[in-house]
Amino acid sequence: MPSSAHTWPTWSPDGRRLICFELPGGDDVSGPIRVQVIDADGVRQIQMLAISGRLPIYAAWSPDGAGAAILLQEEDHLALGWASPEDPGQLRILEEGSPLFFAWHPTDHRPLIHVGGHTGRSRLIYRDVGGAHPDEVLPQLPGNYCVPIVVGDRLVQVDRSRSVNRLVSTDLNGGDEQMLLEFAGLGALALAPGEDAVVFSTAPGGEGHPYRGATLLYLDGRPPARLRTSLANRSKTTGVVTASG
């Protein structure tokens, strides 16, 4: 019998634990897939979930490390669930739809969920993972394939409402729009930790084409910086990321 395979290992914010998906039959996804939380020193392992009928494809810890949002693939749509190692065996479904993207708010521990767009109106909502507080619906309607992210008191998103794709920054109420750049194809965003900035990459050829390069875009008006990877030593494989104006 094949040994277990472990996929998508992700560090907790404090670096003390990992979350990963365990496929008990190697690459066989027909049986239950276990979501494991493992201490970094290997002393303790918690089976947080055993999932059947859905394929977990992505997990992201909450900023406080209390649990993780888990993206699940079903036959014709995606589901976003919440689980905590303090409450093993419990999965709370937060949202379902297609497309579905999410990102954690960096300070208030709610996921920002963008769902819909193909068959109905898109929704951009903050949702309390415990269900104790009402949703906060944001007015922005971002492009389908790039999740918005919050930087301070600003929301950065892809706007595809015009003939040219734009990366824009607004306040959380959708006002004070500032254009960061125009681009062709698909875009991808990531938060730049410790900076009032985002990292942005594009796949100019669209779906099925590779993303090329990455640019650090500041929200305070500083010039963008192109990121590049160089090898500190040709005998090593460790990449060093530097910024150039």
Secondary structure, DSSP 8 states (H G I E B T S, - for coil): ----EEEEEEE-TTSSEEEEEEETBTTB-SS-EEEEEEETTSS-EEEEEEE-SSEEEEEEE-TTSS-EEEEEE-SSSEEEEEE-TTSTT--EEEEEESSEEEEE-TTT--EEEEE-SSSS--EEEE--TTS-S--EE-S----TTS--EEETTEEEEEE-SSSSEEEEEEETTS-S-EEEEEESSEEEEEE-TTSSEEEEEEETT-TTS--EEEEEEESSS---EEEEEEES-TT---EEEEEE-
